[in-house]
Amino acid sequence: MEYIRLNHDELKSYKAFTSLENGSYTISYEDLDRVLKIDFNPNFPYDILGWEETSTSSSDASEEVLTTKATKLKTLKSDYWNKKSVSDIKLRETLKLQSTLVVSQVYLPKLNKPYMSSMLSIDQDKIIYTAVLLVILLIIRTITVITVKKIGKKSGTTEARAALIGRYVTVILVLIAVLIETFILGVEPEKVIVVFSVLCLLL
């Protein structure tokens, strides 16, 4: 299904021809010009050793045969679901993945430790700035609402009107926060507005 979506083919069932040889299972889709060959260990535990996919990419100019290969280099038994921190990058070397990673003819640079550390530090700065901004705005809102209520009592303003003024103040503070967060996070204002709109409802 993923192959069909990526190639914008019609989503339907396609005839497939399969063949099984010693340690090799081949699936051929003639209508899609695609052949998938899976190499596996014929003995227990029948683990996959590699695979090769060949397909045809057609364009207005010509047709190009694309081949993607993957081969298992090393096996490591560990609690992989816990290996997700920067310090676990060294496991890539154990798995012989210290070089560039090739995925469907797209070359991805190796994520080294200094690069990951710098990215994490940037994100931490943004989180700190955002937290400080929220605290400041919350303090300003609290002081403003209390002040409005005190003035309302002295001037005879109803509690409903005072609450309405507090809402107006909250909206103005949210708009200010959206503008500041746009610069801090470097994202589109629409995405920031959604987050602060939820906070506005909670407040």
C-alpha positions in Angstrom: 0.0 0.0 0.0 2.9 2.4 0.8 4.5 1.7 -2.6 1.2 2.4 -4.4 0.7 5.7 -2.5 4.2 6.9 -3.1 3.9 6.1 -6.8 0.4 7.5 -7.2 -0.9 4.2 -8.6 -4.5 3.1 -8.4 -5.4 1.6 -5.0 -6.6 -1.9 -6.0 -5.5 -5.5 -5.9 -2.6 -6.5 -8.3 -1.6 -9.9 -9.5 1.6 -11.2 -8.0 3.8 -14.0 -9.1 5.9 -15.6 -6.3 8.8 -18.0 -6.3 10.6 -19.6 -3.4 14.2 -20.8 -3.7 16.7 -21.8 -1.1 16.8 -18.8 1.2 15.2 -16.4 -1.3 11.5 -15.3 -1.7 10.7 -13.3 -4.8 7.4 -11.4 -5.5 6.8 -9.9 -8.9 4.1 -7.4 -9.8 4.0 -7.2 -13.6 1.4 -4.4 -13.7 3.5 -2.3 -11.4 6.9 -3.2 -13.0 8.1 -4.0 -9.5 10.1 -7.0 -8.2 10.8 -7.6 -4.5 13.3 -10.2 -3.5 13.7 -11.1 0.2 16.7 -13.1 1.4 16.2 -15.0 4.6 17.9 -17.6 6.8 16.4 -21.0 5.7 17.0 -22.3 9.2 15.4 -21.3 12.5 14.7 -18.4 13.4 14.3 -17.7 9.7 15.5 -14.1 10.1 15.6 -11.7 7.1 19.1 -11.2 5.9 18.4 -8.5 3.3 16.1 -7.5 0.5 16.2 -5.9 -3.0 13.5 -4.0 -4.7 13.5 -3.1 -8.4 11.0 -0.9 -10.0 10.6 1.3 -13.1 10.2 5.1 -12.7 8.6 6.5 -15.8 8.8 10.2 -16.8 8.0 12.2 -19.9 11.6 11.9 -21.1 12.5 8.3 -20.4 12.1 5.3 -18.1 14.6 4.6 -15.4 15.1 1.4 -13.5 15.5 2.0 -9.8 17.0 -0.6 -7.4 17.0 -0.4 -3.6 19.1 -2.8 -1.6 19.3 -3.5 2.1 21.6 -6.0 3.8 21.8 -6.9 7.5 25.3 -6.2 8.7 25.0 -6.8 12.4 22.5 -8.1 14.9 22.2 -6.7 18.4 19.7 -8.0 21.0 18.8 -5.3 23.5 15.9 -3.3 24.9 15.7 -1.1 21.8 12.6 0.7 23.1 14.8 2.3 25.7 17.6 3.3 23.4 16.4 6.7 22.3 18.8 9.2 23.9 21.8 11.0 22.4 24.1 8.8 24.4 22.8 5.7 22.5 24.1 7.0 19.1 27.2 4.9 19.7 25.1 1.8 19.1 25.0 2.8 15.4 28.7 2.0 15.3 28.1 -1.4 16.9 25.5 -2.0 14.1 28.0 -0.8 11.5 25.8 2.2 10.7 28.4 4.9 11.4 28.5 5.9 7.7 25.8 7.7 5.7 22.4 6.1 5.8 20.9 5.3 2.3 17.1 5.1 2.0 15.6 4.8 -1.4 18.4 6.7 -3.1 18.0 9.6 -0.6 21.2 10.2 1.3 20.9 11.3 4.9 23.9 12.7 6.8 25.0 10.9 10.0 23.5 12.6 13.1 26.7 13.0 15.2 26.7 13.8 18.9 27.7 17.5 18.7 24.9 18.2 16.2 22.3 16.5 18.3 23.6 18.2 21.4 23.3 21.7 19.8 19.8 20.9 18.6 18.7 19.8 22.0 20.2 23.0 23.6 18.3 25.2 21.1 15.1 23.4 21.9 15.7 23.8 25.7 16.3 27.5 25.2 13.0 27.8 23.4 11.2 25.9 26.1 12.7 28.1 28.8 11.8 31.3 27.0 8.2 30.0 26.4 7.8 29.0 30.1 9.1 32.4 31.3 6.7 34.1 28.9 3.7 32.1 30.2 4.6 32.8 33.8 5.0 36.6 33.1 1.7 36.7 31.2 -0.1 34.7 33.9 1.2 37.1 36.6 0.1 40.2 34.6 -3.3 38.7 34.0 -3.8 37.8 37.7 -2.7 41.3 38.8 -5.0 42.9 36.2 -8.0 40.8 37.1 -7.6 41.6 40.8 -7.1 45.3 40.1 -10.2 45.4 37.9 -12.3 43.7 40.6 -11.2 46.1 43.3 -11.9 49.1 41.1 -15.2 47.6 40.1 -16.3 47.3 43.7 -15.4 50.9 44.5 -17.1 52.2 41.3 -20.1 49.9 41.6 -19.3 47.8 38.5 -21.0 44.5 38.5 -19.0 41.3 38.8 -20.2 40.2 35.3 -18.8 43.3 33.7 -15.5 42.9 35.7 -15.3 39.3 34.4 -15.9 40.5 30.9 -13.0 43.0 31.2 -10.8 40.2 32.5 -11.7 38.2 29.4 -10.7 41.1 27.2 -7.4 41.4 29.0 -6.8 37.7 28.5 -7.4 37.9 24.8 -5.0 40.9 24.5 -2.3 39.0 26.4 -2.8 36.0 24.2 -2.3 38.0 21.1 0.8 39.5 22.5 2.1 36.1 23.4 1.4 34.8 19.9 3.5 37.5 18.4 6.4 36.9 20.8 6.2 33.1 20.4 6.3 33.4 16.6 9.7 35.0 17.0 10.9 32.5 19.7 9.8 29.3 17.9 10.2 30.5 14.4 7.0 29.0 13.3 3.8 30.1 11.5 1.6 32.3 13.6 -1.4 30.1 12.9 0.1 27.2 14.8 0.9 29.3 17.8 -2.6 30.8 17.8 -4.1 27.3 18.2 -2.0 26.6 21.3 -2.7 29.9 23.0 -6.4 29.8 22.1 -6.6 26.6 24.1 -4.8 28.3 27.0 -7.1 31.2 26.7 -10.1 28.9 27.2 -8.5 27.3 30.2 -7.8 30.6 31.8 
